[in-house]
């Protein structure tokens, strides 16, 4: 099973975790868009790894987020693990933490087992810089490339629906991007920060939509089919509506 972890600063190399029955393949790897060659940087590692400036790999140890020094040019890990944040929520697989890190190194995460959720910003050394906005029933979220905004799924107090909110990290103001009795989730910023993609149940078939973070019309770019993988796990399959989805 391959678990993506995101791109390195050059935009051509990416980090991923490979889980395999073959110990010689299991671990964290760096792949390239320009070739099929990959370099294993952490053998035997099962956690999803995310690159964070200035030169770290972020990993989960149970509910603790840790950082290790990483050279993105030579693909080399060094030094001991340093705890960054504790009591971080984990996904169903137990491999991916509920956190997001911006290109500036600002880190946002959700606490495990507690509601409402308070967004907080930490630096790579684990020092809390600030709290962001008011506590809320937040779920999945994504930090904008410039680290100024957080797009997040926010559940209704009555538990009927969930919608996409955009939180201004500097002003602490939260703005509802979607409304109604539909279910929206999994927001994701475009690389240039000018668009937001998310999943919505507004149609009979779940779809992926794109809109401006300032609000406006939605554009459907594809469909999402969820199939059971055993237990509580789900596998998502994305089908582009046209070439529009492939340009995202």
N, C-alpha and C positions, 0 to 999 in steps of 0.2 A: 504494500500500500504506500502510495506517495502522498505526502502532506506538504503543500507549498508553504513557504515562510516569507516570501517577498524578495524584492530586488535589492542589489547592492548599489552604491552610489553611482557607478558608471552606467547604469541602466541596461547593461548587456549581460550581466551575470546575476544569478538568482540563487537563493538558498532554499533547500528542501530537505525533508526528512524521509528516508526510505526505510520502511519496516518489511523485513523479508525473513523467510525461514533459513536463508543462507547468512550466517554471521559475517561473511566477507563483504556483504552488501549493506547490511543494516547500519544506519548512522545518519549523520547530517552531511549533506553534499552541497557543493557549489556547481551549478550547471551554467551553460552559456547559450545565448540565442544564436551565436555564430557557428557553433559546432555541436556535435553530439557527445563530446567529451565532458566528463564530470570529475571533480576532485572531492574525495571524502575527507572532511576536516575534523569530524568527531565520530570515530568508530563506536558502534554499539549504542549510540544515543537514540532515545525514543521520543523525546520532547520536540515539538515544533520550535524552530529557531527563527528569530526575527533580528535583522540588523538594525542597530541604533547608533546614531552619531554621538560622540566622536570615536568610533571604532570599538563597538561591542556586539556580541551576540547575546540576545535575551532568551532564557530558557525557563521552563517551569520545573520546580521540584515540589511535587504535591501542590499545595496552594501558595507556595512561595515563588516569586519571580526573582531570578538571579541573572547576573551579567558576567560575561567573560570577555577579556580583551580579544579583539579580532582584527587582523590586518586585511582589509578588503582588497588590497593589491596583490598580496602574496598568498592569500587564503590560508592564513596561519592563526591558530588559537593559542593563547598564552595566558599564564597567570591563573590564580585561583578563582573560584566562583565567589561573587560578592552579592549578598542579598540586596534587592532593590525595593521590594514591596511584599508584604505578607497578606494572607487571607484573600488572595486573588481568585476570582471565579474561574472554574474550569469548564470546558465544553464536555459533551457527552463522551467523547473518546478519552478524556483525561490527558490529552497530549497538548491541547491548545488553550492558552489562558485568555480571559476576556480583557485584553488590553490593546492599546494602539499607541504607536510612537510616531511622531512627525519627523520630517527631514531636519528640523532644528534640534531634535533630541528631547523635546517635551513628551512626557509619558502620561497617559490617562488609562485608568483601569477601574473595574467594578469589584466591589467586595463580595466575597462568597457568603451565601446564607443569610443575608440581611437586606431588608427593605425598609424604607426607600433607599435608593443609591445616591451617594454623594460623589460627583466627579471631583477628582483632585489631580493636580499636576505635580510630578516629581522629576527631579533631575537624575542623570544616570547613577549618581552616588547614593540615591535613595532618600534624599532630602526633599520634603514636601515644600513646593514653591507657593502654592495657593490652592484654595478650593474654588471650584468653578460652578457658578449658578446655585440654584436651590436643589435640595434633594428631590428625587422623583422616582417613579416606577420605570426605570430605564432598563433596556435590554441590550441588544446588539448595537454597536456604535462604530464610527470611523472618524479619525481626525483628519482635517483638511491638510493638504500638502504644506501650507504655510503655518500650520498649527494654530490658526486664529479661531477656527470653528470646529464644533463637534456635531456631526450628524448622528442621531441616535433614534432607536425605536423606543417609544414611550407608551406603556400600557395604560389604558383607561382605568380610572379608579374602580369602576364597576365590573371590570374584567371582560367587557363585551368586545372591545376592539383594541388595536394598537396602531400607532401612527408615527410618522417621521417628524422629529423636531430638530431644529438647528440651534445649537447653543453657542453664543458668542463667548469665547474663552476670556477675553479681556473685560468685557462689560458684564458678563454673567447673565445675559438676557437670553431666554429661550423662546423661540418662535415656532409655532406649529406649521409644518410644511404641507401636511395632509390632514384631512378631517373626515368625519362621517362614521358609518358603522362597518367599514371595511377593515381588513387586517393588512398592515404594511410592516415590513421588516427588512433587515440586512442592508442598511444603507452603505454605499461605497462611493467615494469621491473619484472623479476623473483625474488623471495625472496633472492636468492644468488647473484643477480646483474650480472650474467653471460650471460643472455639471454634477448631478447626483443620480446614481442608479439605486433602485430598491425593488423589492418584490412586493406585489400587491395582489389581493384577492378581489379586486373590483370587477373582474370578469369571471365567467364560469371556470375558466382555466387560469391558474396562477400565472402571472406575467412579470417580466422585468421591464421597468419603466425608467425613463430618464427625464429629469426636469432641472430647472435652475435652482440653486440653493436660496435664491431670493423669492422663489415662488413662480407660478406660471403654468402653462399647459404641460401635460405629460405626453411623452412619446413612448409608445410600446416598442421595445427592441427585440423581444423574444419571449419564449415561454419556459416555464420551469415545471418539470415533473419530478415528484418525490416518490421514491420506492423504498420499501423497508429493506434493511440489511441485516436484520436480526436484533433482538432486544429493543432498545429505544433508538437505535441508529437509523439514519436516513441517508440516502444518496440522492443528490440533486443532478438533474440533467438539463442543460440549457440548450434551447433550440432557437437560433436567431430568426427573426421575422424576415430579414432581408440582409443585404450587405451593410445596412445601418448598424446592426448588432455587431458585426465583425470589426467595424471601425472604432468601436468604443474602446 
